[in-house]
Amino acid sequence: GTSSARPLFDVESRWTRVASPDSTDGAINPAKMPVAMVRTTIGSAGVPAVFSVAAIAWNTRILGDSENNPSPSIFQNGDTISDIFFHEQRLGLAGGENVVLGQAGDLYNFFKGDPENLVDSDPIDLQISSDRVGSVEFVCPLRDTHVLFTKAGEQFELTQPETFTPSTAGLRHTASYTTLPVRPRAINNSMYALVSGGIARLHEYPYNAQGGVAG
């Protein structure tokens, strides 16, 4: 008799990739990370809105190791997350002297998809370059960039290349003002921050279309 051909399935459809058992640095502990708060009902007159709060299922490192696909620098350094932001479809975390942004379009993934092939959507890990050591305190949006305020009295901004990728992203020093620990606010085309120096002063950082923030 004749035997019917067996259907063929590719490897990805038959198997699920998982992290190596000894890859402890390739897993993010959700208990030490931000949680997700989702509004489940809109609410109406006399009825408050309802929100659900739950831990996030953060992606683990599937391919590579601590050398070619390391965990974000703020976790390696044991830094506390000081601020959270969104930029160019990426979730950003600030801690210590570093700012890390996850995969583009994949908010909870901070690892490369293929450590041997860097692509534009891969995570971005940036470190402040300054003689005055100081951790990032606030990351504030202004127009199409973000301004970083550090505890050492330095201000930086995310550079604005045509495409925001691991190979083009960077931090640019914009000003040096010792600000108070109060979150700065953007109004129209300027950023306003409280600056110390005898008495508290309100300082304006106007937006410069050619170069971002003009301190």
Residue pairs with C-beta under 8 A, 6 or more apart in sequence:
17 62
17 63
18 60
18 62
19 26
19 27
19 60
19 61
19 62
20 26
20 65
23 60
23 61
23 65
25 61
25 66
25 70
25 71
25 75
25 76
26 60
26 61
26 65
26 66
26 69
26 71
26 111
27 58
27 60
27 61
28 58
28 59
28 60
28 71
28 75
28 110
30 55
30 56
30 57
30 58
31 55
33 55
33 56
33 58
33 81
34 56
34 81
34 84
35 53
35 54
35 55
35 56
36 53
36 54
36 55
36 56
37 51
37 52
37 53
38 51
38 52
38 53
38 54
39 49
39 50
39 51
40 50
40 51
40 52
41 47
41 49
41 50
42 49
43 49
43 50
56 108
57 108
58 108
58 109
58 110
59 106
59 108
59 109
59 110
59 111
60 111
61 69
61 71
61 111
62 111
63 69
63 112
63 113
63 114
63 115
64 111
64 112
64 115
64 116
65 115
68 112
68 115
68 116
69 111
69 112
69 115
70 76
71 110
71 111
72 93
72 98
72 100
72 110
72 123
72 125
73 96
73 98
73 100
73 125
73 127
74 81
74 93
74 94
74 95
74 96
74 98
74 100
77 95
77 96
77 98
79 95
79 96
79 98
79 135
80 95
80 96
81 93
81 94
81 95
82 94
82 95
82 135
82 136
82 137
82 138
83 93
83 94
83 136
83 137
83 138
83 139
84 91
84 92
84 93
84 94
84 139
85 91
85 92
85 94
85 139
85 140
85 141
85 146
86 92
87 101
87 141
87 146
87 158
87 164
88 101
88 104
88 164
89 104
89 105
90 101
90 102
90 103
90 104
90 107
90 124
90 164
91 101
91 102
91 107
91 108
92 99
92 100
92 101
92 102
92 139
92 146
93 99
93 100
93 101
94 136
94 139
94 148
95 135
95 136
96 135
96 136
97 127
97 128
97 133
97 134
97 135
97 136
98 125
98 126
98 127
98 128
98 136
99 125
99 126
99 127
99 128
99 136
99 139
99 148
99 158
99 171
100 110
100 123
100 124
100 125
100 126
101 123
101 124
101 125
101 169
102 108
102 109
102 110
102 123
103 109
103 110
103 111
103 113
103 121
103 122
103 123
104 120
104 121
105 121
106 121
109 123
110 123
111 123
112 118
112 122
112 123
113 119
113 121
113 122
118 166
118 167
120 163
120 165
120 166
120 167
121 165
122 165
122 166
123 166
124 164
124 165
124 166
124 169
125 166
126 158
126 169
126 170
126 171
127 171
128 134
128 136
128 148
128 150
128 154
128 156
128 171
129 171
129 173
130 150
130 152
130 154
130 173
132 150
132 152
132 153
132 154
132 176
133 152
134 150
134 151
134 152
134 153
134 154
135 150
135 151
135 152
136 148
136 149
136 150
137 149
137 150
137 151
137 179
137 181
138 148
138 149
138 183
138 184
139 146
139 147
139 148
139 149
140 146
140 147
140 149
140 183
140 184
140 185
140 186
140 191
141 147
141 186
142 157
142 186
142 190
142 191
142 205
142 207
142 212
142 213
143 186
143 189
143 207
144 160
145 157
145 158
145 159
145 160
145 212
145 213
146 157
146 158
147 155
147 156
147 157
147 174
147 184
147 191
147 205
147 213
148 155
148 156
148 157
148 158
148 171
149 155
149 179
149 184
149 193
150 156
151 181
153 176
153 177
153 178
153 179
154 173
154 175
154 176
155 173
155 174
155 175
155 176
155 177
155 179
155 205
155 213
155 215
156 171
156 172
156 173
156 174
157 171
157 172
157 174
157 212
157 213
158 164
158 169
158 170
158 171
158 172
159 168
159 169
159 170
159 171
159 172
159 212
160 212
161 168
161 169
162 168
172 211
172 212
174 205
174 212
174 213
174 214
174 215
175 205
175 213
175 215
176 215
177 193
177 195
177 203
177 215
178 195
178 196
178 197
179 193
179 194
179 195
179 196
179 203
180 193
180 194
180 195
180 196
180 200
182 193
182 194
184 191
184 192
184 193
184 194
184 205
185 191
185 192
186 192
189 206
189 207
190 204
190 205
190 206
190 207
191 204
191 205
191 207
191 213
192 202
192 203
192 204
192 205
193 202
193 203
193 205
194 200
194 201
194 202
194 203
195 201
195 202
195 203
205 213
205 214
205 215
206 213
206 214
207 213
207 214
208 214
